[in-house]
């Protein structure tokens, strides 16, 4: 019998099996870009998918993701778990998530500090929560349940919000830090969301970055926003994911990297999706900033 | 009433007042900001329907489509967090939507679009190569009791209208000027590999495939076929050529 020599993994192969997302730039994976990514093997740190889009039996989504996963680290990002919901976590959905995670063995799984379902109706939006003791308990219970069920640590993403609640007794950053502390989950620091929420609620975005637990940050998101006006004519930013990352958000990101050190960073674009080359170039901007911040201290 | 229940009701019904207890830093009317959430929910769900039904949207125009989709979203908000199949009942809604009555084929074109979505995401399944099928079908004694199973993506649409031709015209595959919407069409939708295919078949072929899809034996399906215009050889060769057959078993359970 001739000796069988296993073929060398191409390109990014070595990192596809890494335990964590690399401190590099990644891009949200869109079906429009499947073939180009497979054909050109772009030099990127990772790809991220929305979990719910891949909760289908078969077909091109799984066909292409399987091939892409062979060469890149993967982040699975949920948008439908409704972790802040008053309704119990949907165990059927959680089982589908567990199956997806088993299948693709992603380096990271993340979800949102928000609610998106009520009863059996799915609202397909990330809805805001009051920051009070009752909500804190519920969110922590749900995260415990998810982490136990999935047998892994998850990352929780800070929200972009348009209203605040009279019932809130805590600052958003204190609320998030307490969730991180109680559940042991990590933080998906969405720098665009920090910026959007701080402008919308007249807070200092740099202060918010300072206040969040830096050692818990496992991933950063960057995206574009849209600009509108509220009832008083003041700026109201909408987390639209439909445009390039704004200059103010790049500056805030640079500041965050100064404080936190380099962390896996995703360019998110979910609406008006441009050519892959446009997203790749934006990821290149993030990559440059990442490379200029080489030291990370106190990472968990 | 819980906070989220009140929020939920106000999101889905713009006639309701916004939930109590919402604040803004500048004292501006929170209703303006709450409207962002209302808009996100409704627009994202209408967008999901537009993604699944692009040809239906082209047939009636964006404005009409979105107004119709909005009424559907109000009546049937999603019950699943997986939106790929959201709007499965939208074609039935269209069929019974009086303002769309002047476009009688709209619901069937929409049905075809949802069958394509279903086929696109259907499970993977190995199909039999031509020589294995030939071997199975060579045993004439076994033929009447043979049961043919298809790739999970295989779907059939029986339409009183030219649903497939109308759909194809909107892909630039056919010239719309040559399409008579009133000609009935039978459409086979499949995704044997990566790409979804849509092909027209005769009524008799559709009858035959429909019986097989229902689990009838080959013998029963042939017996019930209208032999005047049914070509068994052509139909089988289509199924073989498109690699749609996943298994052939007999009532005695013999595998090919």
Interface residues (C-beta under 8 A of the other chain):
Chain A: X52 X53 X55 X56 X57 X58 X59 X60 X61 X62 X63 X80 X81 X82 X85 X86 X87 X90 X93 X96 X115 X116 X117 X118 X119 X120 X121 X122 X123 X124 X125 X127 X128 X130 X162 X163 X164 X165 X166 X167 X200 X201 X202 X228 X230 X231 X232 X234 X236 X238
Chain B: X2 X3 X4 X5 X7 X8 X11 X12 X21 X22 X23 X24 X25 X26 X27 X28 X29 X30 X31 X32 X33 X34 X36 X37 X40 X41 X44 X45 X48 X77 X78 X79 X80 X81 X82 X83 X84 X119 X120 X121 X122 X123 X124 X125 X152 X153 X191 X194 X195
